[in-house]
Amino acid sequence: MAAPVRSRPALLTGFHFTKPTLAAFSERGDIVGHMDSPTPTVADIPPGVARAVQAIVSTGSVGISDAMMAALPRLSLFCCYGTGYERVDLEAARRRGIMVTHGADANAPDVAELAVGILLASTRRLVRADKMIRRGEWKQRIPNRFGPIAGLSGGKVGILGLGAIGLEVARRLKGFDVEVAYCNRNRRSDVDFRYFSNVVALATWCDYLIVCLRSDASNRHIINAEVLKALGPRGHLVNISRGWAVDEAALADALRNDVIEGAALDVFDEEPYTGTELLEIDKLVMTPHFGGGTEHAQRRMTDLVCRNLDNHFSGRPVVSPVPELREWANSPDAPRPR
């Protein structure tokens, strides 16, 4: 049976968006269904809509597989709400004529803000101190109750991935009297921070390592036991990029055995986090992937998705294709609505 003729594109969502965000998407097309699963399969496509869906708005941590694309014959656009796109099969998308966009730099200032916040929470033991008071354990003033605390001033901060978010982190750290260095695939010509060509060297140099990567298959578990050992017993790790950049088993082992002093995670390998090995480690600060959860970031990311939808369905190049598809997005061969 042929899909019904529509004057507005048929949209499918794969993330729990706010009501204002859904309302903005509804102005661009008809939302014909929603997928609740954090790792959707063909079985999660709502009944009766597969042959109608022309665009999906989801996240890179949810992603889309080749099999899902094959089950949606009219799909020509997949919009990632946020920066990452690590679980999107880009090779299949190109082969099947599906453009993929992402949030680019829309949430960078807000994610950077949280990175600094949870770095402070980890280094200054804020969560542990709060719990101590609530448990009624503050009965006398004891110096070094949580061990010696270095503080950020005079420290060395390594940033793994000096893209938009990494740069925003560096800007916010200027007021803390720290030295900043970074590791990137390539040295940047527009900054004067010290450059390291590999993460082990960066971790060996720094006191605090902040992961700001756009995760893909090439950097899965880039933070492993070797890197954590290099960071050292006074080191702290912060991850606000994507969960699979960090080997969580290696991190748990490093924290339990004092290989590093502390860590803070806003992202996890599987989300929501349902594991147990991290939960009882009091030297770990955890937040539920809400670095981009401010009102400002939500508005910017919503606006960017809407602009991508508007452009694609009016025959213009999308605004923020993922880097691997930029050239294709601006070529005569770019995907067109079906």
Secondary structure by P-SEA (a helix, b strand, c coil): cccccccbbbbbbcccccaaaaaaaaaaccccccccccccccccccccccccccbbbbcccccccaaaaaacccccbbbbccccccccaaaaaaaabbbbbcccccaaaaaaaaaaaaaaaaaaaaaaaaaaaaacccccccccccccccccccbbbbbccccaaaaaaaaaacccbbbbbbccccccccccccccccaaaaaaaccbbbbbccccccccccccaaaaaaacccbbbbbcccccccaaaaaaaaaaacccccccccccccccccccccccccccccccccccccaaaaaaaaaaaaaaaaaaaacccccccccccccccccccccccc
